[in-house]
């Protein structure tokens, strides 16, 4: 029997579903929450001055390669999620993996997958449905996979 892992993700959380067989309904295995994914840079580093704090220099900007605190938090969550997927893929819990996420999260997650999970990745779908209620996500998944 074919078992598929469906990862529905966005920067503030992910839901892992299992589908067994062609016509079966998705079953929620686990929800992962990342509340810091919704936070802004000022909330993550409240004492940090921003460009807006320097009105005389407002027109000048410096481009740096340094990541913002919000990006760092999202990257940490993506790493945690990809590690979890890799453990599941290594244990042969699933034959195939599908990732459903908005474009930015999808790209980061695909890039951070381990070798076992990357081999089992069969589908990627750019769709931002992770914050929907579980019943609505299942409806979307039934039509997508």
C-alpha positions as CSV (number, residue, x, y, z in Angstrom):
1,X,0.0,0.0,0.0
2,X,1.3,3.4,-0.9
3,X,1.6,5.9,2.0
4,X,2.1,9.6,1.2
5,X,3.2,12.3,3.5
6,X,1.6,15.7,2.7
7,X,3.3,18.7,4.3
8,X,1.2,21.9,4.4
9,X,3.4,24.7,5.5
10,X,3.9,28.4,5.9
11,X,6.2,30.6,8.0
12,X,4.2,30.3,11.2
13,X,3.4,26.6,11.2
14,X,2.9,23.3,9.4
15,X,0.5,20.4,9.3
16,X,1.6,16.9,8.4
17,X,-1.0,14.6,6.8
18,X,-0.9,11.0,5.7
19,X,-2.8,9.6,2.8
20,X,-2.9,5.8,2.3
21,X,-4.2,4.6,-1.1
22,X,-5.6,6.6,-4.0
23,X,-9.0,7.5,-2.8
24,X,-8.4,7.9,0.9
25,X,-9.0,11.1,2.8
26,X,-6.0,12.8,4.4
27,X,-5.4,12.1,8.1
28,X,-3.8,14.8,10.3
29,X,-0.7,13.3,11.9
30,X,0.8,16.4,13.6
31,X,0.6,20.2,13.7
32,X,3.8,22.2,14.3
33,X,3.4,25.8,15.4
34,X,5.9,28.6,14.9
35,X,4.4,31.7,16.5
36,X,7.6,33.7,15.9
37,X,7.0,33.3,12.2
38,X,4.2,35.9,12.5
39,X,6.4,38.4,14.4
40,X,7.9,41.5,12.9
41,X,11.6,42.4,13.3
42,X,10.8,45.1,15.9
43,X,8.9,42.5,18.0
44,X,11.9,40.1,17.9
45,X,14.5,42.8,18.7
46,X,12.6,45.5,20.6
47,X,15.7,47.6,21.4
48,X,17.0,47.7,17.9
49,X,16.9,51.0,16.0
50,X,15.5,51.0,12.5
51,X,16.1,53.3,9.6
52,X,12.9,55.2,10.5
53,X,14.6,56.2,13.8
54,X,17.0,58.4,11.7
55,X,14.8,60.8,9.8
56,X,17.7,62.9,8.5
57,X,19.1,59.8,6.8
58,X,15.8,58.3,5.7
59,X,16.6,58.6,2.0
60,X,19.8,56.7,2.3
61,X,19.9,53.0,2.6
62,X,22.6,50.4,2.8
63,X,22.0,46.9,1.3
64,X,23.5,44.2,3.4
65,X,23.5,40.4,3.1
66,X,22.6,40.0,6.8
67,X,19.3,38.3,7.5
68,X,16.6,40.0,9.5
69,X,15.5,38.6,12.9
70,X,12.2,37.5,11.3
71,X,14.1,35.7,8.4
72,X,16.3,33.9,10.9
73,X,13.3,32.7,12.9
74,X,11.6,31.4,9.7
75,X,14.8,29.6,8.7
76,X,15.0,27.9,12.1
77,X,11.5,26.6,11.8
78,X,12.1,25.4,8.2
79,X,15.2,23.5,9.4
80,X,13.2,22.0,12.3
81,X,10.5,20.9,9.8
82,X,12.9,19.5,7.3
83,X,14.7,17.5,10.0
84,X,11.3,16.0,11.1
85,X,10.5,15.1,7.4
86,X,14.0,13.6,7.0
87,X,13.5,11.4,10.1
88,X,10.2,10.1,8.7
89,X,11.7,9.5,5.3
90,X,14.7,7.7,6.7
91,X,12.4,5.4,8.7
92,X,10.5,4.5,5.5
93,X,7.3,5.7,7.0
94,X,6.3,7.0,3.6
95,X,6.8,6.2,-0.1
96,X,6.2,9.7,-1.3
97,X,6.1,13.3,-0.1
98,X,4.1,16.2,-1.3
99,X,4.7,19.8,-0.1
100,X,2.0,22.4,-0.3
101,X,3.1,25.9,0.7
102,X,3.3,29.5,-0.4
103,X,6.2,30.1,-2.8
104,X,8.8,31.5,-0.4
105,X,8.3,28.7,2.2
106,X,8.1,26.1,-0.5
107,X,11.5,27.2,-1.9
108,X,13.2,27.3,1.4
109,X,11.7,23.9,2.5
110,X,12.7,22.2,-0.8
111,X,16.2,23.6,-0.4
112,X,16.6,22.3,3.1
113,X,15.4,18.8,2.6
114,X,17.7,15.9,3.5
115,X,18.8,13.3,1.0
116,X,16.2,10.7,1.9
117,X,13.3,13.1,1.9
118,X,14.4,14.8,-1.3
119,X,14.4,11.4,-3.1
120,X,10.8,10.8,-2.0
121,X,9.5,14.2,-2.9
122,X,7.1,13.7,-5.8
123,X,5.0,16.8,-5.9
124,X,5.2,20.5,-4.8
125,X,2.1,22.7,-4.9
126,X,2.3,26.5,-4.5
127,X,-0.8,27.2,-2.5
128,X,-1.1,29.1,0.8
129,X,-3.6,27.1,2.8
130,X,-1.8,26.3,6.0
131,X,-3.7,28.7,8.2
132,X,-7.1,27.3,7.1
133,X,-9.1,25.1,9.5
134,X,-8.2,21.4,9.2
135,X,-11.5,20.5,7.4
136,X,-10.9,23.1,4.7
137,X,-7.3,22.0,4.2
138,X,-8.5,18.4,3.8
139,X,-11.0,19.6,1.1
140,X,-8.2,21.3,-0.8
141,X,-5.9,18.3,-0.5
142,X,-8.5,15.9,-1.7
143,X,-8.7,17.9,-4.9
144,X,-4.9,18.4,-5.2
145,X,-3.4,15.0,-4.5
